[in-house]
């Protein structure tokens, strides 16, 4: 396999895009697919398209395309809704599986929405539930027999630190807890063996490394042997065993489809389906090797050129995802200045400058050039211009 595959994406001339860990670029073919769905299927077929264009099967079809990318089997992935909804579903179902326990264990570095979902669910269920968030490196030591659910994001969104999926899952299950993995920063970035890990649940989004576009539908995985005992907290009609029987009583589907909720977002699913074409014949082991090489080059170049910046990611490539973060007190302004000069990364409070490395469309020349531009911004103090300190709604 030859990498990168820049010809498969719309990439603006003169831009080095190092933010695919937040929003992937537009794949070629996606616009045409969306236009076809809107004009030919919706426009021409109207409501008939649920059958004539097989819209009704699209969530399952897309889920089956995602499954091998995360090391899961066909029929184990339900797509639709948002990642926050899928976190809530997995967490609520997991707590019902351990009714005699009251502790949700996460970590202090987890993505805020996951923690918000846990906090909101606890408020709904009652004050005897507790969310514990030790430091990421202390999670394993805090897995006790009090814990009902361990809920972790596999790759830390700020630093890129990588949890050991198999080891933590094994420890959680040995203590009698249910394991939930958030794969938002993992899916499409590195090889995963979800089935081999034996985790009960996993969730993820598709607008980052999978390039599904803003608002692309999320996914949820449930271990196949557990499906029939999962009690959906959100009993939506698309999770019903026979949605069009219009039965007034909820009867969940006997597959992972029971974790679907509302009407699937067909245009967004079609965009994602088209985006996944870029992954045909791509080996994630090759992606991982290329990503690690790009990250190592970037770290070496930046540390040699910009000694005033502090590496905020793990130095060991094997415990780092597909991003590199540097800390700097005025990191937000530096990122804005870089964007003005054609290098797009992003910022995460309080002082983290994030750069994602996606080998599908980033090569070694891009990485070196980005480091050169960062050096220029730092040495000339270009970032001090007042306009770069005006904080936008989205950072």
WOCORNOR-V831045 format. One record per residue. N is the residue number from 1. RES is the residue in three letters. OMEGA is omega in radians with two decimals (NA if undefined). NEAR is the number of other ideal C-beta (glycine too) atoms within 10 Angstrom. D_LAST is the distance of its C-alpha to the last C-alpha in Angstrom with 2 decimals. Layout:
# WOCORNOR-V831045
n	res	omega	near	d_last
N	RES	OMEGA	NEAR	D_LAST
N	RES	OMEGA	NEAR	D_LAST
This chain:
# WOCORNOR-V831045
n	res	omega	near	d_last
1	UNK	3.13	10	34.89
2	UNK	3.06	5	33.31
3	UNK	-0.04	18	29.65
4	UNK	3.12	17	27.38
5	UNK	-3.05	15	27.82
6	UNK	-3.09	13	25.80
7	UNK	-3.12	8	28.32
8	UNK	-3.05	19	27.13
9	UNK	2.97	22	23.70
10	UNK	3.14	11	22.55
11	UNK	-3.10	16	20.68
12	UNK	3.12	10	20.27
13	UNK	3.07	5	22.71
14	UNK	-3.13	7	21.54
15	UNK	2.98	14	18.18
16	UNK	-2.98	22	17.70
17	UNK	-3.13	21	15.35
18	UNK	-3.14	25	14.13
19	UNK	3.11	21	11.53
20	UNK	3.03	27	14.30
21	UNK	3.11	26	13.67
22	UNK	3.05	19	10.79
23	UNK	3.13	18	12.50
24	UNK	3.12	27	15.85
25	UNK	-3.13	23	17.32
26	UNK	3.06	15	20.04
27	UNK	3.04	26	23.37
28	UNK	-3.09	16	26.43
29	UNK	-3.10	15	28.62
30	UNK	-3.14	23	25.97
31	UNK	-3.14	14	26.15
32	UNK	3.12	10	29.93
33	UNK	3.12	18	30.01
34	UNK	3.12	17	28.01
35	UNK	3.12	13	30.24
36	UNK	-3.14	16	33.30
37	UNK	-3.08	23	32.30
38	UNK	-3.01	13	31.67
39	UNK	-3.07	10	34.64
40	UNK	-3.06	12	37.25
41	UNK	3.11	20	36.72
42	UNK	-3.09	16	35.42
43	UNK	-3.05	12	37.04
44	UNK	-3.05	12	40.28
45	UNK	-3.08	14	40.80
46	UNK	-3.05	10	39.20
47	UNK	3.12	9	39.53
48	UNK	-3.08	11	41.87
49	UNK	3.06	18	38.94
50	UNK	3.09	17	38.36
51	UNK	-3.03	11	41.59
52	UNK	3.08	12	42.23
53	UNK	3.12	19	38.79
54	UNK	3.06	11	38.59
55	UNK	-3.02	21	35.29
56	UNK	-3.12	15	36.43
57	UNK	-3.02	12	36.40
58	UNK	3.12	22	33.01
59	UNK	3.13	23	31.09
60	UNK	3.14	18	33.73
61	UNK	-3.13	12	33.86
62	UNK	3.09	26	30.14
63	UNK	3.13	25	30.30
64	UNK	3.06	16	33.21
65	UNK	3.12	19	31.31
66	UNK	-2.99	24	28.48
67	UNK	-3.12	19	31.09
68	UNK	3.13	14	32.41
69	UNK	3.12	24	28.96
70	UNK	3.08	24	28.56
71	UNK	3.14	17	32.22
72	UNK	-3.12	26	33.35
73	UNK	3.09	14	36.37
74	UNK	3.09	12	36.80
75	UNK	-3.10	15	36.63
76	UNK	-3.06	23	34.45
77	UNK	2.99	28	31.08
78	UNK	-3.12	28	30.32
79	UNK	3.12	30	27.46
80	UNK	-3.14	26	25.86
81	UNK	-3.12	24	23.82
82	UNK	3.13	15	20.38
83	UNK	3.13	24	19.61
84	UNK	3.11	17	19.64
85	UNK	-3.11	20	23.10
86	UNK	3.04	29	24.32
87	UNK	-3.14	28	23.39
88	UNK	-3.13	23	25.34
89	UNK	-3.11	28	28.22
90	UNK	-3.09	29	28.59
91	UNK	3.13	26	28.42
92	UNK	3.13	19	30.88
93	UNK	-3.13	25	33.23
94	UNK	3.13	22	33.16
95	UNK	3.09	23	34.07
96	UNK	3.12	15	36.97
97	UNK	3.13	17	38.20
98	UNK	-3.00	15	38.60
99	UNK	-3.13	8	39.97
100	UNK	-3.13	6	41.54
101	UNK	-3.00	18	38.35
102	UNK	-3.06	17	35.66
103	UNK	2.97	20	32.98
104	UNK	3.13	27	29.65
105	UNK	3.03	24	28.45
106	UNK	3.02	25	24.87
107	UNK	-3.03	23	23.08
108	UNK	3.14	12	20.85
109	UNK	-3.08	18	18.16
110	UNK	-3.13	19	18.11
111	UNK	-3.02	18	15.17
112	UNK	-3.07	9	14.97
113	UNK	3.12	16	16.18
114	UNK	3.12	25	19.24
115	UNK	3.11	18	20.10
116	UNK	3.12	13	19.66
117	UNK	3.12	22	22.00
118	UNK	3.14	24	24.45
119	UNK	3.14	14	24.44
120	UNK	3.12	13	25.06
121	UNK	3.11	18	27.77
122	UNK	3.12	18	29.43
123	UNK	3.12	10	29.63
124	UNK	-3.04	11	31.30
125	UNK	3.14	12	33.70
126	UNK	-3.00	8	34.78
127	UNK	-3.14	8	34.38
128	UNK	3.03	7	36.33
129	UNK	-3.06	18	33.38
130	UNK	3.02	14	31.12
131	UNK	3.10	15	27.75
132	UNK	-3.09	15	27.85
133	UNK	3.06	17	24.92
134	UNK	3.04	15	26.39
135	UNK	-3.10	11	24.64
136	UNK	-3.10	18	24.06
137	UNK	-3.11	11	27.05
138	UNK	-3.08	11	29.22
139	UNK	-3.06	24	28.79
140	UNK	-3.12	15	32.04
141	UNK	-3.11	10	34.05
142	UNK	3.08	17	32.96
143	UNK	-3.10	21	34.17
144	UNK	-3.13	12	37.33
145	UNK	3.00	10	39.69
146	UNK	-2.96	15	37.98
147	UNK	3.06	21	34.88
148	UNK	-3.03	22	34.82
149	UNK	2.94	26	31.58
150	UNK	-3.09	28	29.38
151	UNK	-3.05	27	25.89
152	UNK	2.94	22	23.60
153	UNK	-3.01	26	20.72
154	UNK	3.11	25	22.42
155	UNK	-3.13	22	19.66
156	UNK	-3.04	24	17.32
157	UNK	3.14	24	13.67
158	UNK	-2.98	18	12.84
159	UNK	-3.04	22	16.02
160	UNK	3.13	25	17.59
161	UNK	-3.02	22	20.73
162	UNK	3.02	22	23.18
163	UNK	3.07	23	25.47
164	UNK	-3.02	14	29.07
165	UNK	-3.06	23	29.36
166	UNK	-3.09	13	33.13
167	UNK	-3.12	11	33.99
168	UNK	3.09	20	31.87
169	UNK	3.14	24	33.02
170	UNK	-3.13	15	36.58
171	UNK	3.11	17	36.33
172	UNK	-3.09	25	34.85
173	UNK	3.07	17	37.61
174	UNK	3.11	10	40.28
175	UNK	3.11	15	39.39
176	UNK	-3.12	15	39.63
177	UNK	3.06	27	35.94
178	UNK	-3.09	27	34.06
179	UNK	3.03	25	31.19
180	UNK	3.07	28	27.92
181	UNK	2.98	27	25.45
182	UNK	-3.04	27	21.91
183	UNK	-3.07	27	21.67
184	UNK	-3.10	25	18.17
185	UNK	-3.13	26	17.49
186	UNK	-3.05	26	21.21
187	UNK	-3.11	25	22.61
188	UNK	-3.12	30	23.09
189	UNK	-3.10	30	22.09
190	UNK	3.12	22	25.34
191	UNK	3.11	14	28.75
192	UNK	3.07	23	29.13
193	UNK	-3.05	13	32.41
194	UNK	3.12	27	31.58
195	UNK	3.14	16	35.19
196	UNK	3.13	12	36.50
197	UNK	-3.13	21	34.36
198	UNK	3.12	16	36.12
199	UNK	-3.14	25	33.04
200	UNK	-3.07	25	33.67
201	UNK	2.94	27	30.27
202	UNK	3.11	29	27.07
203	UNK	3.11	27	24.10
204	UNK	3.08	30	21.26
205	UNK	-3.02	22	18.99
206	UNK	-3.10	28	19.73
207	UNK	3.12	23	16.69
208	UNK	-3.07	26	15.65
209	UNK	-3.13	29	18.64
210	UNK	2.95	25	21.02
211	UNK	-3.09	28	19.33
212	UNK	3.09	29	20.29
213	UNK	-3.11	23	17.71
214	UNK	-3.13	9	15.20
215	UNK	3.13	13	16.97
216	UNK	-3.05	25	19.49
217	UNK	3.10	28	21.92
218	UNK	3.07	22	21.87
219	UNK	3.06	31	24.97
220	UNK	3.10	26	27.17
221	UNK	2.99	30	29.99
222	UNK	-3.13	24	33.06
223	UNK	-2.96	21	35.82
224	UNK	-3.09	15	38.71
225	UNK	-3.09	9	41.39
226	UNK	-2.95	15	39.52
227	UNK	-3.03	18	38.70
228	UNK	3.10	11	41.72
229	UNK	3.12	10	41.11
230	UNK	3.10	22	37.50
231	UNK	-3.10	12	37.46
232	UNK	3.09	19	34.50
233	UNK	3.10	17	32.97
234	UNK	-3.03	16	31.80
235	UNK	-3.10	14	35.01
236	UNK	-3.02	19	33.92
237	UNK	3.11	15	36.49
238	UNK	3.02	19	35.10
239	UNK	-3.14	24	35.70
240	UNK	3.13	21	39.30
241	UNK	-3.13	14	42.09
242	UNK	-3.03	10	43.34
243	UNK	-3.01	16	40.80
244	UNK	2.93	9	43.24
245	UNK	3.12	9	46.11
246	UNK	3.10	8	44.47
247	UNK	-3.14	12	45.80
248	UNK	3.12	5	45.05
249	UNK	-3.12	6	44.70
250	UNK	3.07	13	41.78
251	UNK	-3.00	13	42.98
252	UNK	3.03	18	40.25
253	UNK	-3.09	19	40.36
254	UNK	3.11	10	41.94
255	UNK	3.08	18	39.10
256	UNK	3.10	25	35.35
257	UNK	3.11	20	35.19
258	UNK	3.12	25	35.81
259	UNK	2.93	32	32.10
260	UNK	-3.09	28	31.25
261	UNK	-3.03	19	30.70
262	UNK	-3.13	13	30.52
263	UNK	-3.08	13	31.10
264	UNK	3.12	21	29.22
265	UNK	-2.94	19	26.62
266	UNK	-3.12	21	28.89
267	UNK	3.13	16	26.90
268	UNK	3.10	22	23.87
269	UNK	3.11	23	26.37
270	UNK	3.06	22	28.10
271	UNK	3.13	28	24.97
272	UNK	3.12	27	24.41
273	UNK	3.10	18	28.12
274	UNK	-3.14	22	27.99
275	UNK	-3.11	29	24.98
276	UNK	3.07	19	27.01
277	UNK	-3.14	14	29.71
278	UNK	-3.09	20	27.83
279	UNK	3.11	22	28.62
280	UNK	3.10	8	32.34
281	UNK	3.05	5	34.34
282	UNK	3.10	16	31.32
283	UNK	-3.10	12	32.15
284	UNK	3.04	19	29.29
285	UNK	3.07	11	31.22
286	UNK	3.08	14	30.90
287	UNK	-3.12	23	27.17
288	UNK	-3.14	18	26.90
289	UNK	3.14	15	29.20
290	UNK	3.13	21	27.39
291	UNK	-3.14	26	23.96
292	UNK	3.12	18	25.45
293	UNK	3.13	15	27.07
294	UNK	3.14	25	23.94
295	UNK	-3.14	22	22.06
296	UNK	3.10	16	25.16
297	UNK	-3.12	18	25.38
298	UNK	3.13	24	21.83
299	UNK	-3.13	20	22.41
300	UNK	-3.12	13	25.77
301	UNK	-3.09	18	24.66
302	UNK	-3.13	22	21.76
303	UNK	3.11	14	23.96
304	UNK	-3.03	10	26.76
305	UNK	-3.00	15	24.86
306	UNK	-3.08	19	22.34
307	UNK	3.13	9	24.18
308	UNK	3.12	9	21.94
309	UNK	-3.10	19	19.21
310	UNK	3.10	13	19.83
311	UNK	-3.13	14	19.75
312	UNK	3.09	21	17.93
313	UNK	3.04	25	19.15
314	UNK	3.12	17	22.78
315	UNK	-3.14	9	25.06
316	UNK	-3.08	9	27.30
317	UNK	-3.09	17	26.22
318	UNK	3.10	8	28.05
319	UNK	3.13	13	25.86
320	UNK	3.08	24	22.51
321	UNK	-3.05	29	20.78
322	UNK	3.10	28	19.56
323	UNK	3.06	28	16.68
324	UNK	-3.14	28	16.77
325	UNK	3.04	27	14.63
326	UNK	3.10	24	15.41
327	UNK	3.08	16	15.08
328	UNK	-3.05	20	15.08
329	UNK	3.12	11	15.10
330	UNK	-3.07	16	13.09
331	UNK	-3.14	25	10.81
332	UNK	-3.12	24	7.72
333	UNK	3.12	23	10.35
334	UNK	3.14	25	11.89
335	UNK	3.13	27	9.17
336	UNK	3.10	21	9.06
337	UNK	3.10	24	12.83
338	UNK	3.14	26	13.17
339	UNK	3.10	15	11.64
340	UNK	-3.14	14	14.20
341	UNK	2.99	16	16.78
342	UNK	3.06	15	16.27
343	UNK	-3.07	23	14.61
344	UNK	2.94	21	11.48
345	UNK	3.03	25	9.76
346	UNK	-3.03	21	6.37
347	UNK	3.02	20	5.64
348	UNK	-3.11	18	7.00
349	UNK	0.12	10	8.82
350	UNK	-3.02	10	11.26
351	UNK	-2.99	17	11.55
352	UNK	2.98	20	10.88
353	UNK	-3.05	23	10.25
354	UNK	3.09	24	10.78
355	UNK	-3.13	31	13.09
356	UNK	-3.08	29	14.83
357	UNK	-3.04	26	18.44
358	UNK	-3.01	26	20.02
359	UNK	3.07	23	23.64
360	UNK	-3.11	23	24.22
361	UNK	3.08	22	22.75
362	UNK	3.11	26	21.97
363	UNK	-3.06	15	24.98
364	UNK	3.11	14	26.06
365	UNK	3.09	9	26.15
366	UNK	-3.08	21	22.48
367	UNK	-3.13	25	21.72
368	UNK	3.14	14	24.06
369	UNK	3.11	15	22.86
370	UNK	3.11	26	19.20
371	UNK	3.10	22	20.58
372	UNK	-3.13	13	22.70
373	UNK	3.07	17	19.92
374	UNK	3.09	26	17.96
375	UNK	3.13	16	21.33
376	UNK	3.14	15	21.77
377	UNK	-3.10	23	18.48
378	UNK	-3.06	20	19.46
379	UNK	3.13	11	23.15
380	UNK	-3.05	10	22.95
381	UNK	3.11	12	20.23
382	UNK	-3.09	17	18.67
383	UNK	-3.10	20	15.36
384	UNK	3.10	13	17.31
385	UNK	-3.03	12	17.33
386	UNK	-3.08	7	16.28
387	UNK	-3.13	9	14.16
388	UNK	3.13	20	11.58
389	UNK	3.09	12	11.36
390	UNK	-2.98	9	10.61
391	UNK	3.11	12	7.36
392	UNK	3.12	8	6.19
393	UNK	3.14	4	6.45
394	UNK	-3.09	6	3.81
395	UNK	NA	12	0.00
